[in-house]
Amino acid sequence: QVQLVESGGGLVQAGGALRLSCVASGRTFSMYVMGWFRQAPGKEREFVAGISSSGPYVYYADSVKGRFIISRDNAKNTVYLEMNSLKPEDTADYYCAAGMINSYRDLTRLGSYDYWGQGTQVTVSS
């Protein structure tokens, strides 16, 4: 069982930056692929970024590529999402997720993840 707790959301002006954190419970964090997803009001939850269990492999949605950076610190059981050059369309609830994913082709799929946090709200004003 893994419990995930996100933090770092808030209100920011367009062009600004935020850093989200997700802390995981348990001693098996380093075994999990971690992902960040987001869900805007009235829209489906969508993939934002993912990172392999040991960290060298990362993958981003086209909408955030070049602006967001995902990273992890396995010693701290934490995954981060650094968000730069934020746009109003980035406004959403952001969720971290953990999964035992064998193929990186499944990284973007919601169903690939077994554990989810409660989310943290990000609002970008224009």
Disulfide bonds with the S-S distance in Angstrom:
Cys22-Cys96 1.92
